Amino acid sequence: MRLLFSFLCLFFVQIGIAQEQSHMDASVSISLSEERFDAVYTLSNLPVNSQKLSFKLNKHFKVKQVYLNEDPIASSKYPQNCNDCLTHNININRPLNDLDRLKIEISGELKNLETERDVRRHKGEVVLVDGVLFAGANDYWYPQVVRTSGSLSEYINPFNMTYSITATCTDCDQIYLGKGTPKTSGSTFVNDRAEGDITLIAGNFDFKEGTYANYINVSDADIQRIQSRFSKTQKFLEEFTQIEGNQNKTVYAQLESPIYGNEANYNTIVNTSPKVDINKVDENLTEDAAYYYFASNFEPKTKIDKLYLQALAKYARIKYLELNNRVQYDRVTGIIQPRFVPQEPAVVSQPQLQALLITPSQFIELEQSIGAEQMKIFLKNTFQNLAYGKSSFDAFTESITSIDAPNTDLESLVTRVQNQFELRAAERNTDVIVGF
């Protein structure tokens, strides 16, 4: 007997409508010898519905001036807890419209790490190590717009922008920015899809193209070891989705640094440890590779769609570890509660929202309720629905109602997931930014 569930269809049709993406035009100027970093960032289509806007920037970078439509406006630093960064507030006095442009001029210093004694002194700064500049999302080298004024995790509401960034470097052989392949000084890097955080690498480094991924400063011997793991991931993702998709190549960079820690976003993995650790490829890569693969083949149109793909990526990682790395699988599943206690629908409020639309443990619970074979059918139908352009809510709903599993526990699970869709859709900060 097929499961039927009643939903507020009109409500979810409305949240499935795609919205024009916020965009950043930027001009970045780098000098390794003078240890300088200067930039002008122009943000457009920011859906601000309050009289203030806030953004985060590296605490060692100075905001020279902020402009609204070429008119200078004041900015102030906000005393908020932010690791190695400062939050800046702007009074805009009105909601922004589609024609508004917010320009932020900044200047900063780079630090050349010459001795081990410099590590503590330069903590939190953007540094050069062995002639290579690495600036990741955690370095806040570009303004990252703050979505909420409360303590709600930014992970819940990632604010990503499309971009066109022209980067010049007076003494760099190559610049890598965002994704793809490195370019020479003066090149423009464009991304018309808001996929994730933006990584910047500039200097003298070795770049090699591989079958499944591209590599920065990785030896041929290590490429062979890593490539076998990338190959496994690619094959697994095709079997997981049951759709042979396009895999945009991830870039794996080996940039040893005593200051920075490993960092991974949807298309760039930076390993700062002295040696390549093949096991960390599973641990640090798979979830990001899964999301990047999903986003490339089942393009998310709303924040709810992105959150659904993130949840699927986390579940995919668990299933991948189950097949390929039992030690890490046991470690991950050991901290996941296998079942949740059903709860009554909650009143919408920020503290009650989960960090994920659907948790990995709920996908495990779903698999336990319907069995492995029915789970494959559910996933196949889900990804087919996403490929047809349906919203994540419709993809989930139609796929779960196609499962022939008369199970009261399953019905309770789906009701809880339905409530989570509703909570996240009703959350005011899902598709708009508010200031402090």
Salt bridges, closest charged atoms under 4 A:
ASP25 OD1 - HIS23 NE2 3.12
ASP38 OD1 - ARG36 NH2 3.07
GLU70 OE1 - LYS103 NZ 3.26
ASP100 OD2 - ARG94 NH1 2.79
GLU109 OE1 - LYS111 NZ 3.36
ASP118 OD1 - ARG121 NH2 2.35
GLU125 OE2 - HIS60 ND1 3.61
GLU125 OE1 - HIS122 ND1 2.85
GLU154 OE2 - LYS56 NZ 2.77
GLU195 OE1 - LYS179 NZ 3.33
ASP206 OD2 - LYS208 NZ 2.41
ASP220 OD1 - LYS208 NZ 3.76
ASP222 OD1 - ARG225 NH1 2.76
ASP282 OD2 - ARG229 NH1 2.63
GLU287 OE2 - LYS314 NZ 2.87
GLU299 OE2 - ARG193 NE 3.89
GLU322 OE1 - LYS319 NZ 2.74
ASP330 OD1 - ARG326 NH2 3.90
GLU365 OE2 - ARG339 NH2 3.53
GLU365 OE2 - ARG416 NH2 2.97
GLU367 OE2 - LYS319 NZ 3.07
GLU373 OE2 - LYS376 NZ 3.87
GLU398 OE1 - LYS390 NZ 2.59
GLU427 OE1 - ARG424 NH2 3.17
